[in-house]
Amino acid sequence: MFLAATAVVLGYGSGLSNEATRLYTVIVLTGLAMGIRNATVRKLAVRDLTTTVLTLTLTGLAADSSLAGGNPGWVRRTASVGAMSTGAAAGAWLLDYSLALVLALGALVSAGWATAAFVGVAPDGRAG
């Protein structure tokens, strides 16, 4: 889906917003890609990796903080927030260059993680 969205926006810099059909096509394709990603993350059941509800992870950090009686998953939750924030910052920075670049990179990263999940490689590098 990200690759299809990339193909739609190739050659259209900031002029994409002037073509409603292309713009909505990109919105639909990226929405589908993100929905598939969310379904995949949900199916994999990776704890504290809430890609669409980052605030749930932040709430978990606060609700389970030392002030609230302990926080057994604080390292994983903090790493999750850091990874998502880093990805968002990198995507925003790359948007200065090209929307197609951002979509292509998203497709590449998604394909890499999907392949790792398919062959059963755990996040720590062990075969699952």
C-alpha positions as CSV (number, residue, x, y, z in Angstrom):
1,M,0.0,0.0,0.0
2,F,2.8,2.4,0.8
3,L,4.5,1.6,-2.5
4,A,1.2,2.3,-4.3
5,A,0.9,5.6,-2.5
6,T,4.5,6.3,-3.4
7,A,3.8,5.7,-7.1
8,V,0.8,8.1,-6.9
9,V,2.8,11.0,-5.5
10,L,6.0,10.6,-7.5
11,G,6.7,13.8,-9.3
12,Y,4.3,15.9,-7.3
13,G,5.9,18.0,-4.7
14,S,3.7,20.6,-2.9
15,G,1.4,20.6,-6.0
16,L,-0.3,17.4,-4.8
17,S,-2.8,19.3,-2.7
18,N,-4.1,20.9,-6.0
19,E,-5.3,17.6,-7.3
20,A,-8.0,16.3,-5.1
21,T,-8.3,12.8,-6.7
22,R,-4.6,12.1,-6.2
23,L,-4.6,13.5,-2.7
24,Y,-7.5,11.4,-1.6
25,T,-6.0,8.3,-3.3
26,V,-2.8,8.8,-1.2
27,I,-4.9,9.3,1.9
28,V,-6.9,6.1,1.3
29,L,-3.8,4.0,0.4
30,T,-1.8,5.2,3.5
31,G,-4.9,4.7,5.7
32,L,-5.2,1.1,4.4
33,A,-1.5,0.5,5.0
34,M,-1.7,1.8,8.5
35,G,-4.8,-0.3,9.2
36,I,-3.0,-3.4,8.0
37,R,0.0,-2.4,10.2
38,N,-2.2,-2.0,13.2
39,A,-3.9,-5.4,12.6
40,T,-0.5,-7.0,12.3
41,V,0.8,-5.4,15.5
42,R,-2.4,-6.5,17.3
43,K,-2.1,-10.1,16.0
44,L,1.6,-10.2,17.1
45,A,0.5,-9.0,20.5
46,V,3.7,-7.1,21.3
47,R,3.2,-5.7,24.8
48,D,3.3,-1.9,25.1
49,L,3.6,-1.3,21.4
50,T,0.4,0.6,20.8
51,T,1.1,2.2,17.5
52,T,-2.2,4.2,17.1
53,V,-2.7,5.0,20.8
54,L,0.6,6.3,21.9
55,T,-1.2,8.0,24.8
56,L,-2.1,4.6,26.2
57,T,1.6,3.8,26.6
58,L,2.2,7.2,28.2
59,T,-0.8,6.7,30.5
60,G,0.6,3.3,31.5
61,L,4.0,4.9,32.3
62,A,2.2,7.5,34.5
63,A,-0.4,5.1,36.1
64,D,2.2,2.5,36.9
65,S,5.0,5.0,37.9
66,S,7.0,4.7,41.1
67,L,4.6,7.3,42.6
68,A,1.7,5.1,41.9
69,G,3.3,1.9,43.3
70,G,5.8,0.7,40.7
71,N,6.3,0.3,37.0
72,P,7.6,-3.1,35.9
73,G,7.5,-2.4,32.2
74,W,8.9,1.2,32.2
75,V,12.0,0.3,30.1
76,R,10.0,-1.3,27.3
77,R,7.3,1.4,27.4
78,T,9.9,4.2,27.4
79,A,11.7,2.5,24.4
80,S,8.4,2.2,22.6
81,V,7.7,6.0,23.1
82,G,11.2,6.8,22.0
83,A,11.0,4.6,18.9
84,M,7.7,6.1,17.8
85,S,8.9,9.7,18.5
86,T,12.1,9.1,16.6
87,G,10.2,7.7,13.6
88,A,7.8,10.6,13.6
89,A,10.7,13.1,13.8
90,A,12.6,11.4,11.0
91,G,9.4,11.3,8.8
92,A,8.7,15.0,9.4
93,W,12.3,15.9,8.5
94,L,12.2,13.8,5.3
95,L,9.0,15.5,4.3
96,D,11.1,18.6,3.5
97,Y,12.6,16.6,0.7
98,S,9.8,14.4,-0.7
99,L,6.6,12.8,0.3
100,A,7.5,9.9,-2.0
101,L,10.7,9.4,0.0
102,V,8.8,9.2,3.3
103,L,6.3,6.7,1.8
104,A,9.0,4.6,0.2
105,L,11.0,4.5,3.5
106,G,7.8,3.5,5.3
107,A,7.2,0.7,2.9
108,L,10.8,-0.5,3.2
109,V,10.7,-0.5,7.0
110,S,7.3,-2.2,7.1
111,A,8.4,-4.8,4.7
112,G,11.5,-5.5,6.7
113,W,9.6,-6.0,10.0
114,A,6.9,-8.0,8.2
115,T,9.6,-10.3,6.8
116,A,11.2,-10.6,10.3
117,A,7.8,-11.5,11.8
118,F,7.1,-14.0,9.0
119,V,10.4,-15.9,9.5
120,G,10.0,-15.7,13.2
121,V,12.8,-13.4,14.3
122,A,12.1,-11.9,17.8
123,P,13.0,-8.2,18.5
124,D,16.1,-9.3,20.4
125,G,17.4,-11.2,17.4
126,R,16.5,-14.7,18.5
127,A,14.7,-17.0,16.1
128,G,11.1,-17.6,17.3
